Amino acid sequence: MKLFRKEYLPLILVAAAIALSPSFSAGEIGEGRIIEIRIEDILLVILGILWLANFLISGRKKIEKPPLFLPILAWLGIGLFSVLVNWILGNTGISRSFFFFLKEVEFFFLYFYVFFHIKNLDAAKFFVKLWIILGFMNVGWVIYQIIRGSRFVTEFGFRSGTYGASAIGEYGPLPTGAFFLLLLIFLFNVFLYYFLNLNISKFKKGILGILIIGLVAGVFGSASKTSFVAMVLALFLTPLFLFLRKVNFKVISVFILAIVFMVTSLFFIIENFPKAKRLTATFSLEGIWENYKAGRLEVVIEPMLKESFESSVYLPVFGLGKGHYAPEAHNQYLRNFVETGVIGSLIFFILIFAVIKGAWHGFSKSHDGFAIGLSSGLLVATITLLFVSFATEAFIVVKPMEVYWFFAALTMAVLTISKKEAFPKEKL
């Protein structure tokens, strides 16, 4: 943390708010759905206004177009178009659709804000280290809940999880599990490709490894079956990409040790945290399918798809608007189709393809371990989220998505900076 500079402060506050802020009720948006406001929401509004004011005062007429700009603009554009059209047609509530759309706007504003405020590689490395600390603080909170055993709610809004442990400021099983999982994916990949190759003592590397791998306590402790199955997929993809980069035996051996640690942690948590026993239902492919069919496919996905087709002739064209269904669809692709139609569904896949393409280019072409680690993390995280999206709306869950787009911005910023350093503009 010796690299701390005052210009990092806004992003430090945003990262800390994402990791540590509880949510506060700010009214309802219809059908009993509560509006939740977090500290990072307020921060991003304030920082956005200051950023815009600074841009106008500086007299600059244009800024560099960041990676993913056009796909993000297209995704927000179809979302806004669908919302406006369905407001006119009366297919969706104004307040609900507005807040659902605004939530996605916030994710992408976070992406752009982080991208433009990472000026060099030192800044990117600083924030990776900061996230290790923030992750460790959340693991400490999970360990406290495991030791305490009983459920609780504090007067400040901090509470234990729905089934198992909660993250700081987040009690839902999927948001908690996915938050820890995404942090684990990004930081573990950076550890394998970058931290392991640093010229520092084995003791320091060991401490870093324990802090990062310890994030599994949050994945298991949340008792989220979806997050647990997703972690198994992520642990399959990670060594696959390791072999593609032809890493040395040291990295492979560390990965194996990490798996042993994770498996040991899993059985320890199941043994000492009663609610975590529900994870055992997913220990087989048959168990995964039966859980998915009984809890998602038959009771939510199929009925919602049937109802949607019967509700409007406009559905296949541009959808029924953001937030049309207050309950969860339990499937990101179904929600995309219902809200934005075929066109929106296609644009969503274009956006995800652009993310994967950029990450793959960084992973396969970069020679710097830090850039490779971030790119690999973004690849694994994105593919994992696509898998998770069959069982939930992964790309609209607030806390995990804030982590995802923060690291996506870090990755794209590092790749952009590395490219500029490798191919500097010729001086006239």
Stockholm file with secondary structure:
# STOCKHOLM 1.0

chainA/1-428         MKLFRKEYLPLILVAAAIALSPSFSAGEIGEGRIIEIRIEDILLVILGILWLANFLISGRKKIEKPPLFLPILAWLGIGLFSVLVNWILGNTGISRSFFFFLKEVEFFFLYFYVFFHIKNLDAAKFFVKLWIILGFMNVGWVIYQIIRGSRFVTEFGFRSGTYGASAIGEYGPLPTGAFFLLLLIFLFNVFLYYFLNLNISKFKKGILGILIIGLVAGVFGSASKTSFVAMVLALFLTPLFLFLRKVNFKVISVFILAIVFMVTSLFFIIENFPKAKRLTATFSLEGIWENYKAGRLEVVIEPMLKESFESSVYLPVFGLGKGHYAPEAHNQYLRNFVETGVIGSLIFFILIFAVIKGAWHGFSKSHDGFAIGLSSGLLVATITLLFVSFATEAFIVVKPMEVYWFFAALTMAVLTISKKEAFPKEKL
#=GR chainA/1-428 SS CTTCCGGGHHHHHHHHHHHHCCEEEEEECSTTCEEEEEHHHHHHHHHHHHHHHHHHHHTCCCCCCCTTHHHHHHHHHHHHHHHHHHHHHTCSCHHHHHHHHHHHHHHHHHHHHHHHHCCSHHHHHHHHHHHHHHHHHHHHHHHHHHHHCSCCBCTTSCBCCSSSCCBTTBCCHHHHHHHHHHHHHHHHHHHHHTGGGSSSCHHHHHHHHHHHHTTHHHHHHTTCHHHHHHHHHHHHHHHHHHHHTTCCHHHHHHHHHHHHHHHHHHHHHHHHCGGGGGGGGGSSHHHHHHHHIIIIIIIIIHHHHHHHHHHCTTHHHHCSCTTCCSSCCSCHHHHHHHHHHHHHHHHHHHHHHHHHHHHHHHHHHCCCHHHHHHHHHHHHHHHHHHHHTTTSCGGGCHHHHHHHHHHHHHHHHHHHHHHHHHSCCCCC
#=GC SS_cons         CTTCCGGGHHHHHHHHHHHHCCEEEEEECSTTCEEEEEHHHHHHHHHHHHHHHHHHHHTCCCCCCCTTHHHHHHHHHHHHHHHHHHHHHTCSCHHHHHHHHHHHHHHHHHHHHHHHHCCSHHHHHHHHHHHHHHHHHHHHHHHHHHHHCSCCBCTTSCBCCSSSCCBTTBCCHHHHHHHHHHHHHHHHHHHHHTGGGSSSCHHHHHHHHHHHHTTHHHHHHTTCHHHHHHHHHHHHHHHHHHHHTTCCHHHHHHHHHHHHHHHHHHHHHHHHCGGGGGGGGGSSHHHHHHHHIIIIIIIIIHHHHHHHHHHCTTHHHHCSCTTCCSSCCSCHHHHHHHHHHHHHHHHHHHHHHHHHHHHHHHHHHCCCHHHHHHHHHHHHHHHHHHHHTTTSCGGGCHHHHHHHHHHHHHHHHHHHHHHHHHSCCCCC
//
